[in-house]
Amino acid sequence: MSVVDFGGQGQPIVLLHGLMGRARTWWPAAQWLTRYGRVVGLDARGHGRAPKTGPWTTEQFVEDVAAVLRTFDEPAVLIGHSMGGLHAWATAATYPGMVRAVVVEEMAPDQRGRTVDDWRAYLDSWPVPFQSLAHVREFFGSTGNYYTECVEERADGYHLIAELDTMYEIAAEWGRRDYWSFVAGVKCPLLAIEAQHTAMPPGQLAELAARVPDGRHLVVEGAGHFVHGDAPDEYRGAVEAFLSAVLSR
């Protein structure tokens, strides 16, 4: 288990990254989140400095998150992007006493039928190793700063920290099963943030919020899958309003 402590005091806030990411990709958001509590980020197994050993199941990722939550004296707020959003609501359903609220960004409960073949060719076309961090930023454009956190320097250049075969195995599970049963178990407040140019099946993030007793849904205009990077001000405003309401109870 690899945890990054971003600082702050009080209410635990745990940040869960997306596929191929790592905890440190959350640094920009963590800077303002420390106003609301103690902010930590978790490297999911197979990512960052976490163990590169399976099993690569949602249930195992939930247990990893729960291990972090057990180190706190009170329930935590979970904030997840993409894969991390799934892990956030699944943890809230599995361990309701350890989760105070959940923010889900760009993750749908039912992606059955999708396969990694849809994007394998694109990922395999990346010019790895990258020759410099500037090369990473140039190649990824608007998400370049995000991906500079996801590579490591080796003798021949910069390589992805996460192994693609592992990423394919993790994502393959999403195409085989749905996660509505976990959604049904979420009893805490939940905010579902959807991009206007979402990567998810249409309507599902709205349905996700509708199925949670205290669920809210927001579509961020102009944003793509990385909402917190594409529209940081809108993302911040939505999350701060949500946290202010939840933490004042």
C-alpha positions in Angstrom: 0.0 0.0 0.0 1.4 3.4 -1.0 -0.2 6.6 0.5 0.7 10.2 -0.2 -0.1 12.7 2.6 -1.0 16.1 1.1 -1.5 17.7 4.5 -4.4 19.4 6.3 -6.1 18.4 9.5 -9.3 16.9 10.7 -11.8 15.3 8.4 -10.1 12.5 6.4 -10.4 13.0 2.7 -9.0 10.2 0.5 -8.3 10.7 -3.2 -8.5 7.7 -5.6 -7.0 8.1 -9.1 -8.1 6.6 -12.4 -6.6 3.8 -14.5 -2.9 4.4 -15.3 -2.8 7.3 -12.8 -1.3 7.6 -9.3 -2.0 9.5 -6.1 0.2 12.5 -7.0 -1.9 13.3 -10.1 -4.3 14.8 -7.5 -1.8 17.5 -6.3 -3.6 20.5 -7.8 -6.9 19.6 -6.2 -5.3 18.6 -3.0 -4.0 22.1 -2.4 -7.5 23.5 -1.9 -9.0 20.4 -0.4 -6.8 20.8 2.6 -9.2 23.5 3.7 -11.7 20.8 4.4 -9.6 18.2 6.2 -6.6 15.9 6.1 -6.0 14.9 2.5 -4.3 11.7 1.5 -4.0 10.0 -1.9 -3.8 6.2 -2.4 -1.8 4.5 -5.2 -4.0 1.7 -6.3 -2.2 -1.6 -6.6 -0.4 -1.9 -10.0 0.0 1.9 -10.0 2.6 4.4 -8.7 4.6 2.9 -5.8 1.9 0.3 -4.8 2.6 -3.4 -5.2 2.3 -4.7 -8.7 0.6 -7.8 -7.6 -3.0 -8.9 -8.1 -5.7 -10.0 -7.8 -7.0 -7.2 -10.0 -10.6 -7.3 -8.9 -12.8 -4.4 -7.7 -13.2 -6.3 -4.4 -9.5 -6.3 -3.8 -9.2 -2.6 -4.6 -12.0 -2.0 -2.1 -10.1 -3.9 0.6 -7.0 -1.8 -0.2 -9.0 1.4 0.3 -10.6 0.0 3.5 -7.1 -0.7 4.9 -6.4 3.1 4.6 -9.7 4.0 6.2 -9.0 1.9 9.2 -6.1 4.2 10.1 -8.5 7.1 10.7 -10.6 7.8 13.8 -13.7 8.8 11.8 -15.4 8.1 8.5 -13.7 9.6 5.5 -14.8 11.4 2.4 -13.8 9.5 -0.8 -13.1 11.4 -4.0 -12.5 9.3 -7.1 -11.8 9.8 -10.8 -12.9 7.1 -13.3 -11.6 3.8 -11.8 -11.2 5.6 -8.5 -14.9 6.6 -8.6 -15.9 2.9 -8.9 -13.6 2.1 -5.9 -15.1 4.9 -3.9 -18.8 3.9 -4.2 -17.9 0.2 -3.9 -16.1 0.9 -0.7 -19.0 3.1 0.6 -21.3 0.2 -0.1 -19.1 -2.5 1.4 -18.0 -0.5 4.5 -20.7 2.1 5.1 -19.5 2.9 8.6 -16.1 4.1 7.3 -17.4 6.5 4.5 -19.0 9.8 5.1 -19.5 11.0 1.6 -18.4 10.1 -2.0 -17.5 12.1 -5.1 -17.6 10.2 -8.3 -16.1 11.7 -11.5 -16.7 10.1 -14.8 -17.4 6.4 -14.0 -20.5 4.4 -14.9 -21.8 1.3 -13.2 -22.5 -0.7 -16.3 -20.0 -0.9 -19.2 -20.7 -4.5 -20.2 -19.8 -5.2 -23.8 -17.0 -2.8 -23.9 -13.6 -4.4 -24.4 -10.0 -3.1 -24.1 -9.6 -3.7 -27.8 -11.5 -0.4 -28.2 -8.4 1.5 -27.0 -5.6 -1.1 -27.0 -4.3 0.1 -30.4 -4.2 3.7 -29.3 -2.3 2.9 -26.1 0.1 0.6 -28.0 0.8 3.5 -30.4 2.2 5.8 -27.7 5.9 6.7 -28.4 7.3 4.9 -25.3 9.9 5.6 -24.1 9.2 9.3 -24.2 12.4 11.3 -24.6 11.7 13.9 -22.0 8.9 15.2 -19.7 8.4 17.9 -22.3 7.8 15.1 -24.9 5.1 13.7 -22.5 3.4 17.1 -22.2 3.6 17.7 -26.0 2.1 14.3 -26.8 -0.8 14.4 -24.4 -1.6 18.1 -24.9 -4.2 19.3 -22.4 -3.6 16.2 -20.1 0.1 16.5 -20.4 0.7 17.6 -16.8 -1.4 14.6 -15.6 0.7 12.1 -17.5 4.0 13.5 -16.5 3.1 12.2 -13.0 2.5 8.7 -14.5 5.9 8.1 -16.0 9.3 7.3 -14.5 12.8 7.8 -16.0 14.9 4.9 -17.0 18.1 4.7 -18.9 16.5 5.0 -22.3 13.8 7.7 -21.4 10.4 7.9 -19.7 8.2 4.9 -19.3 4.7 4.5 -17.9 4.9 3.4 -14.3 1.8 1.1 -14.7 2.2 -1.9 -16.9 -0.2 -1.9 -19.9 -1.0 -5.6 -19.5 -2.1 -5.0 -16.0 -4.3 -2.0 -17.1 -6.0 -4.2 -19.7 -6.8 -6.9 -17.1 -8.2 -4.3 -14.7 -10.4 -2.7 -17.3 -11.5 -6.0 -18.8 -13.5 -6.7 -15.6 -15.6 -3.5 -16.3 -16.7 -5.0 -19.6 -17.8 -8.3 -18.0 -20.0 -7.2 -15.1 -22.1 -4.3 -13.8 -21.8 -2.6 -10.4 -25.4 -1.5 -9.7 -25.5 -3.9 -6.7 -22.7 -1.7 -5.1 -24.7 1.4 -5.9 -27.7 0.0 -4.1 -25.6 -0.2 -1.0 -24.5 3.4 -0.9 -26.3 5.2 1.9 -24.1 8.3 2.3 -24.3 11.5 0.3 -22.9 11.1 -3.2 -22.0 13.6 -6.0 -21.7 12.3 -9.5 -19.7 14.6 -11.8 -20.1 14.0 -15.6 -18.3 15.6 -18.4 -20.2 17.1 -21.3 -18.0 15.0 -23.6 -18.2 12.0 -21.3 -16.4 8.7 -21.9 -19.2 6.9 -20.2 -22.5 5.3 -21.5 -25.1 8.1 -21.7 -27.4 8.6 -18.8 -25.7 6.4 -16.3 -24.1 9.0 -14.1 -27.5 10.6 -13.7 -29.0 7.2 -12.9 -26.2 6.5 -10.4 -27.0 9.7 -8.5 -30.8 9.0 -8.7 -30.4 5.6 -7.1 -28.6 6.9 -4.1 -30.9 8.4 -1.4 -28.8 11.6 -1.1 -27.4 11.7 -4.6 -26.6 14.6 -6.8 -25.6 14.9 -10.5 -23.7 17.6 -12.4 -22.7 17.9 -16.0 -19.7 20.1 -16.6 -19.9 21.9 -19.9 -17.0 21.7 -22.2 -15.1 19.1 -20.2 -13.8 15.7 -21.2 -13.0 12.7 -19.2 -10.5 14.5 -17.0 -13.0 17.0 -15.6 -10.8 18.1 -12.7 -8.1 18.9 -15.3 -10.2 20.3 -18.1 -12.5 22.5 -16.0 -10.7 22.9 -12.6 -12.7 25.9 -11.5 -16.1 24.3 -12.2 -14.9 21.0 -10.6 -13.7 22.8 -7.5 -16.9 24.8 -7.1 -19.0 21.7 -7.3 -16.9 19.7 -4.8 -16.6 22.6 -2.4 -20.3 23.2 -2.4 -20.9 19.5 -1.8 -18.3 19.2 1.0 -19.6 22.4 2.7 -23.1 20.9 2.8 -22.0 17.5 3.9 -19.5 18.6 6.6 -21.9 21.1 8.1 -24.3 18.4 9.2 
